[in-house]
Amino acid sequence: MKLIMAIIKPFKLEEVREALAASGIEGMTVSEVKGYVRQRGQSEIYRGAEYAVTYLPKVKIELAVQDEVVEPAVEAIRHAAGSGRIGDGKIFVLEVAKALRIRTGEVDAQAI
């Protein structure tokens, strides 16, 4: 099992969800996060005054999947979230040692 974690632009979330659903992958956890990497923030004007926004809003999605669907899931996220411009995000794939469904006690593949 793997945990796929992707940091994407907020307005791409629905496209990513639809792409994953089209690939047969349902269920994910979504968190609103802020990031600071290569973009180095941006300047915005509010009531005539310019100020710097250091941390940009992003969305983090996490989904646990079986090994055989990792590549289709990663490709679906990359294709749906990508615009070819800086700030599109990152995808991380991590090993999952164990999964447990609290309600039923199912473990590993049955739990996801």
C-alpha positions as CSV (number, residue, x, y, z in Angstrom):
1,M,0.0,0.0,0.0
2,K,1.1,3.6,-0.6
3,L,0.0,7.0,0.6
4,I,-0.2,9.6,-2.2
5,M,0.2,13.1,-1.0
6,A,-0.3,16.0,-3.4
7,I,0.0,19.7,-2.9
8,I,-2.0,21.5,-5.6
9,K,-3.6,24.9,-6.4
10,P,-7.0,25.2,-4.7
11,F,-8.9,25.8,-7.9
12,K,-7.7,22.5,-9.4
13,L,-9.2,20.4,-6.6
14,E,-12.4,19.5,-8.4
15,E,-10.6,18.6,-11.6
16,V,-8.3,16.3,-9.7
17,R,-11.2,14.7,-7.9
18,E,-13.0,14.1,-11.2
19,A,-9.8,12.7,-12.8
20,L,-9.3,10.3,-9.8
21,A,-12.9,9.2,-10.0
22,A,-12.6,8.5,-13.7
23,S,-9.6,6.3,-12.9
24,G,-11.8,4.3,-10.4
25,I,-10.2,5.9,-7.3
26,E,-12.6,7.2,-4.8
27,G,-12.0,8.7,-1.4
28,M,-9.4,11.2,-0.3
29,T,-8.6,13.6,2.5
30,V,-8.4,17.3,1.7
31,S,-6.7,19.9,3.8
32,E,-6.2,23.6,3.2
33,V,-2.5,24.5,3.6
34,K,-0.1,27.3,2.8
35,G,3.2,27.0,1.1
36,Y,6.4,28.9,0.5
37,V,8.9,27.5,-2.0
38,R,10.2,28.8,-5.3
39,Q,7.4,31.3,-5.9
40,R,8.7,33.3,-2.9
41,G,5.2,34.7,-2.3
42,Q,3.6,37.5,-4.3
43,S,2.6,41.1,-3.9
44,E,-1.1,42.1,-3.7
45,I,-2.8,45.5,-3.4
46,Y,-5.5,46.0,-0.8
47,R,-7.2,49.3,-0.4
48,G,-4.5,51.0,-2.4
49,A,-1.6,49.7,-0.3
50,E,0.8,47.0,-1.7
51,Y,1.8,44.2,0.7
52,A,3.6,40.9,0.3
53,V,1.9,37.6,0.7
54,T,4.6,35.2,1.8
55,Y,2.7,32.0,2.1
56,L,0.4,31.0,-0.8
57,P,-2.8,29.0,-0.3
58,K,-2.6,25.4,-1.5
59,V,-4.7,22.3,-1.0
60,K,-3.2,19.0,0.2
61,I,-4.9,15.8,-0.8
62,E,-4.0,12.4,0.6
63,L,-5.2,9.0,-0.5
64,A,-4.1,5.5,0.5
65,V,-4.1,3.1,-2.5
66,Q,-3.0,-0.4,-3.3
67,D,0.3,-0.7,-5.1
68,E,-1.2,-1.5,-8.6
69,V,-3.2,1.8,-8.7
70,V,-0.3,4.1,-7.7
71,E,0.8,5.0,-11.2
72,P,-2.7,5.7,-12.6
73,A,-3.5,7.8,-9.6
74,V,-0.3,9.8,-9.9
75,E,-0.8,10.4,-13.6
76,A,-4.4,11.4,-13.0
77,I,-3.3,14.0,-10.4
78,R,-0.4,15.3,-12.5
79,H,-2.6,15.7,-15.6
80,A,-5.5,17.4,-13.9
81,A,-3.5,19.6,-11.6
82,G,-0.9,20.7,-14.2
83,S,-0.9,23.9,-16.1
84,G,2.8,24.0,-17.0
85,R,3.3,27.1,-14.9
86,I,5.3,27.6,-11.7
87,G,3.3,26.7,-8.5
88,D,1.4,23.7,-10.0
89,G,2.5,21.7,-6.9
90,K,4.2,18.4,-5.9
91,I,3.2,14.8,-5.6
92,F,4.8,12.5,-3.0
93,V,4.4,8.7,-2.8
94,L,5.0,7.1,0.6
95,E,5.0,3.5,1.9
96,V,2.2,2.6,4.2
97,A,3.2,0.0,6.8
98,K,-0.3,-0.7,8.1
99,A,-3.9,0.5,7.7
100,L,-6.8,-0.1,10.1
101,R,-10.5,0.7,9.7
102,I,-11.6,1.8,13.2
103,R,-15.2,0.8,12.8
104,T,-14.8,-2.8,11.6
105,G,-11.2,-3.6,12.5
106,E,-10.4,-4.5,8.9
107,V,-6.7,-4.1,8.2
108,D,-4.4,-3.2,5.3
109,A,-6.0,-3.6,1.8
110,Q,-9.5,-4.3,3.2
111,A,-9.2,-1.1,5.3
112,I,-8.8,1.2,2.3
